[in-house]
Amino acid sequence: MTPTDIAHPAPLIALIAGEDSGDQLGADLIAALRRRYPGARFIGIGGARMKGQGFDSWYDIKELSLFGFAEVVSHLPRLLRLRKELVARLIAAKPDVVVGIDAPDFNLGVEQRLRAAGIRTVHYVSPSVWAWREKRAEKIGRSADRVLCLFPMEPAIYARHGVDARFVGHPLADRFALVSDRTGARDFLQLPQNAPVLAVLPGSRPSEVAMLGRAFIDAAQQVAKALPGLRILIPAANERVRASLQQLLADNSEPDVPQLLDGHAHEAMLAADVVLLASGTATLEAMLAKRPMVVGYRVSPISYRIARALNMLKTDVYSLPNILARASGMGADAVLVPELMQDDFTADKLAQATLALFNDSERRGAIVAAFEQLHIALRGDLDGHAGDLAANAVGELVDASRGR
């Protein structure tokens, strides 16, 4: 061991992930940081993927994986106790840096307390400050020394509020090829190469399927009547979603029942000519698969009126491809993806928009070209991956903490 090694022991880095997507981000980040600091130790809260990278998880990630207001409220005393204990343990451990991965309701409070105690903090995955409540950027800046952003338009928003934010690329952009392989996906799913294919994704939660599924399935059946030989694929995100979809399909009086898949959403998108789906992260995946799409969504009328009355929404487009198109300079009024929201969310309108895409090959080609440009922009660095870019941004704070 050299004098330099004694002066600069291997860093201690803490990470806090609260759900499955955060576990994947954390695993990628740990792998990249370990290449930079071979002897580093990693502690905090994480899941199986992070543990597979040698992460020491002090608590089960399921402690933070809660969904819905009622569930959070019922577990609030336990969550507050966990947060207090976690903060005390991290202050005692004195890590070089703490990275809170998404889960802002839990992590920002932890980060703020640790930063006040003199520990450098990073928040990885910005909340959607570009869509609503931009002022949240100031609060996030009080909690984190640095924010790592997945979308290229986000750092400029933080800069307006004096917050250090870095675009590190979106990890999904690394998982899709720039040129998609429709042939391979159809072979995998045992689909004919020359048949028209429609992928339908009505949501990843049973509550979404209950609210949206009937309109999506009815729309797909209308498209099937107009397109002889159409193959309809409906990937189910999990067993509960599959059960909800099976019930909807059992009530279906049409003879051509769609093909229900166990997972394989990416393959279904790649195999499709057009994708019909609910607004959310799936729209980003369909964009990265380079598939023209129609997006629909509906929330309760009361929730929608409240959001509008409080002026919470700062955009008149909702799907990520349209938001990214405008932010990338394709035009302030750019609309790559048809969006059918609230009162426009009907089976008839979904079917009409979907058929319009099937019947316009020139438009589909232009959409694919635009999606390729957006894919490149989301990668951040063609020579690197999101995990590597995030590790560079975290590593700067680690080195500063260790006096390098």
N, C-alpha and C positions, 0 to 999 in steps of 0.2 A: 504494500500500500504506500503510495507516495504522499508527501505533505499536502499536495493539492487535493487528494482523495479525502484526507482527514479534514481539511478545511471545508470541503464541499461534499458531505455525505450524500448518498443517493436520496433523491427527493421523496417526500411523502405527499401524495396527491389524493384529495378526497373528492368523491363524486356522489351525487344523489339523484337517482332515477326513480320515477314514480309509476311507470307503466311499461308495457312491452316495447313500444317504439323507442322510449328512452333507454331501455336496456340495450337495444341494438346500437343506438348512437354511442352509448357509453362503451360498449365492447369495441367498436371501431376506434374510438378515441384512445382507449387504453392501449390497443395494439399499436397505434401510431406513436403514442407517447413512450411506449416501451422501446421502440426503435431509437428514439431520441435519448432516453434515459434507461439503459438496460437494467440497472439495479433498482429502479423506482418501486415504491410500494403504493398500493391503491386501497383505500378504505372508504366506508360510507354505506350507502344503500343501493343495491343493484340486484339484477336477476340472473338467470342461468347463463346467459351469454357473457355477461361481465365476469361472472365467477369462472367461466371457462378461460378467461384471459388472466387468471390469477388474482382476481379481485376479492378482497376480504369484506364481505357484506355483514354489517353489524345487525341488520334487521332484514326480515323478508320483504321483498318488493311489494308483496300483496298488501302490506300494511298501508300503502299509499294508493293502491289501485282501486279507487272508488269512483262510481259513476252516478250522477244525478244529485240534485240538491238535497232530497230527503235522506239519502244514504250518507252524504257528507255530514249533515246536521246530526244524525243519530250517532255518528262516530266522532263527533267534534271533541269531546273531553279526552278521548284516547289519543287523537291526533295532536292535541295541544300538549299532552304529557310527553308524547314521543318527540315532538319538536323541541321541547325544553331539554329533554335528556340528550338528544342528538347534538344540540348546540353546545351543551356543557362538555360532552365527550370530545367534540371537535376542537373546542378551545383548549382543552387539556392536551390533546394530541399535537396541536400546533402544526397543521399541514402547511406546505408551502403555498398551496392554492386550493380553493374549494370550487367545484364546478357543479352548479345546479342544472340538471337537464330537464327542460320543459317543466311540467307541473308547477306553474307559477304561483298558484294559491298557497302551496306549501313552501316551495323553494325560495321565493323572494323574501319571505319573513326570516327564514334561516340565514340567507345571504346577508340581509341587512344587519342582523345581530352579530354575525361573524365579522363583517366589515368594520363595525363599530369596535370590535375587539382587536382590530389591527391585522386581521387575516385577509389576504387578497381573495377576491371572489369573481367568478365568471357565471353568467347566465347563458346557457346554450339552448337556443331556439327562442326567438323573439315571439311574444304574443302578437296577435294580428293588429298592430298599432296602425297599419295602413288602411284598415277597414273600419275601425271604430275606436273611439276614445284615445286619440293620439296623445293626450296629456299623460297617459300611463307611462310614456317613455321617461318622464321625469322621475316617477316613482321607481321604475326599474333602475335608473341611473343612481338612485340613492342606495340601492341594494347591491349593485354589481359594479366592480371596477371595469368590466368589459362585457359586452353582449356579443354573442356569436349568432349571426343571422343566416338563415337558409335561403333568403330571397334577396336579389341584388338591389331592390329599391328601398330596403329597410335602413341601411346605415345612414342615408341622407336624412331620414326622419329623426333618428336619434341625434344626429349632428345639430339639428335645429334646437335641441334641448340640451346641448353640451355634454352628450353621453358618448363615450368611446365604444363604437360598434364596428364589427368586422364581418364582411360577407365571406363565408367559408364554403359556399356551395351546398347544394341539396343532396343528401345521401341517395335519394331515389334516382337522381340523375346519373349516378355511377352504376346503378343496377340495370339500366336499360341501355341497349346498344343504340348508337346514333342512327343506324339503319336497321329497322325492325325485320324480324324473320317470320313473315306470315306462313310460309310454306312449312317451316319446322313446327310452328304452333299447331297448324292444322293436322300435321302428321301425328303429333303427340296426342291430340284430342280425337284422332281417327275421324276427321272430317274430310269430305271431298274438296279438292282444291278449287273446283270451278263453281261451287255453290255459293249463293249469297248468304252471309252470316251476320247475325245481329247479336251482340252481347248486351245483356240487361243486368244492371247492378242497382237494385232499389234500396240499398243501404246496408250497413254492416252491423246494425243492432235490431233486435226484434221490434222495438218501438218504432223504428223507421219503417220497417217492412209493413207493420200494421197500418201506419198512416199513409204510406206511399205505394206499397206493393201492388194493390189492385189496379191503380191507374197505369202503372208501368206494364203489367202483364196484359191488360186490355189493349193498351197501345201496341204492344208487340204482336198481338193477335190480329189487329187491324193491318199492320204492316205485312204480316204473313199472307193475308187474303189478297193483297195487291202484288206480292212478289212470290210467284210460284217457286217452290223448292227452297224457300228460306229456312235456314237452320237458326234456331234461337237458343242461346246459351245463357244460363242463369247461375253464376257461381255463388255458393253459400259460404259466408265468411266463417261460420262455426255451426255447431249442432243445433243451437237454439234458433239461429236464423234459418237453417234448413227446415226445421220443423214448422216455422211460420210460413215459409214459402210453399212447403208441401200442402199445407192447409189451403192456401190460396189456389194452388194448382188443382187440388181435389175439387174445389168449387167451380172449376173452369169447365164450361160446357163445350168448348171448341175441341175438335178431334185431334188437332196437331199440338200435343202437349210439348212445351219447351223442355230442353234437356237440362236437368238440374245437376250441377257439379259440386263436388265436395272441395271447396277451395279452388285453386287454379285460376284465380281472377286475372293474373298477368297473362297466362296462356290464352284465356278467353278473349281478352282485349286484343292481343296480338293476332289471333285467328280471325277476328271480326273485320268486316268492312266498315261498320258503323257501330258506335257504342251509345246506348241509352242508359243514363245513370243519374243517381242522386248527387246533388252538390256536396262537395267535400274533398278530402284528399284523393279519392278515386279519380276525380277529374284531372288531377296532376299526373296520376299514373297513366290514364288514357292518353294524355298529351305526350308523355314520354314514350308511349307505345306507338305514337304517330297515327292515332286513329281519330277521324272525324267523330264528333259526338253531339248529342243533344242532352242538355242538363235540365233537370226539373227538381223542384223542392217545394214543400209547404210546411209551415209551422202553424200553431194554433192562431186563430184570428186575434185573440187577446194579446199574445206575445208579439205578434207583428205590429199591432197598433201601438203597444207600449214602446217598442223599439223606434218606431217612426215618430211618436210624440216626443220622445226624449232626444231625438236627433242623434241616436247612437250610431247609425250607419253613415259612413262617410263616402260611400261608393254606390253607383247605380248599376254595377255589375257584380256578380256573386261568385262565379266560377274562377278558379285560379288561372286557367289559360287566358281568359279575358282580362283579368287584372294584370297578369304578367305582360300581355301584349301591349297594354296601354303604358305600363311602366317602362317597357323596353324601347319606346319611341315609335311604335307602329301606328300611333295616332291616338289623340285624346278620345276619339269616339270609336276606336277599334272594337269590333265584336266578332271574334273568330268562332265562338260557340253559341248556338241558340240557347237561350235561357227562358224557361217557362216556370215562373214562380207564383205562388199564392193563387189568385183567381185564374191565372193562365195555366195553372197546373191541372190539365184535364187530359184524359186518354186521347180524345180527338186531336187536340193540339200537339201532344207529344208524337202521335202517329204521323200527322201532317209534316212536322219538322223532320222526322226521321226519314220518311219517304222522299222528301225533297233532297236530302243528302244522298240517298241511294241512287236517285235519278239524275244527279249532276256530278259526273266524274271530274269535270274541270274544276269545280269548286272544291271537291275532295282533295285534288292534287294541290291546290293553292293552300289549303289548310295544313296538309302534311308538310309542305315547304316551310310554312310559318312555325309549325311545331318544332321542326328541326332547328331553326334559329333559336327558339326559346330554350330548347334542350341544351344547346351549346352554352347559352348565357347562364344557365343554372349550374353548370359544372364548375364555374369559378376559375378553374385552371385545368386546361386540357392535359397537363403533365402530372397532375396530382389528383387526389381524391378528397372528398369532404373531410374524412377522418384526419388526413395528413394536414390539411389547411387549418382545421380546428386545433390540432396538436401544436402547430406553429404559433397560433395566437395564444394558446394556454402556456406554451413553453416560454414565451417572452415574459410572462408574469412569474413563472417558476424561477427563471434566471434572475429576475429583479428581486424576488424574495430572498434568494440565496446570495445576493451581492455580486452577481456575475455581470 
